Amino acid sequence: MIEPRHDRESFTISDLSAEFDVTARALRFYEDEGLIGPERRGTQRIYSHRDRARLAWILRGKRVGFSLGEIREMIDLYDLGDGRRAQRQVVIERSQARIALLTAQKRDIDLAIDELTSFVALLEVSRAQDTPQG
């Protein structure tokens, strides 16, 4: 979990790029998509604690396979003013669905690995029988 940074009031694009190991281009993309909204001071982007928290949500969501649309919906629910109840409910539901999908994919991958392992073992036995004994 990303901890709040109370030692700073704002962050530059370089600060967040370094902290989250993302490119400045990625941050500008998230800005263009309306996912974060830094303040502009001349040509410099100034990111708030809110932008930083939203970036943490974006990156976590991407890591676990959510689309940017799903991520946007989940983080935008924060602003409803209902004590984040709707946000928590949607995040729980989406996360449970994602867990179910990933579990099914993992099961399919495990079955494919087992099948390939058996196939390779069969081929190795066949190869060993074809090798001239000398």
C-alpha positions, 0 to 999 in steps of 0.5 A: 500500500502506498503511504501518504507523504505528509512531508510534501504538499505537492510533487513534480512529474519527476518525483512521481516518475521516480517513486512509482517507477513510471515514465513521465510519458505515462503520467501525461497519458493518465492526465490526458485520459482524465485519471489524474489532474495536476495543476499547471504552473507555467509549463510545469505540472504540480501533482497533489496528494490526491493525484498521487493516491489516484496514481497508486490506484491506477498502477495497482489496477493495471497490475491486476488486469483492470482496464483503464475504464474500470479503474476510472470508474472505481477511483471516480466513485471516491468523490461521491461523498458517501464515505466511500461506501459505493467505491468499496462495494464496487471495488470488492465486486470487481476484485472478486470477479477478477479473482475468479477469472484469474483463478480459472486462468491459473487452473487452465495454465496448470492443466496446460503445463501438466499436459505439456510435461506429460507430452515431453516425457512421452517424446523423451522416452520415444527419443531414448528408444530411437537412439542407437545403443553402442 
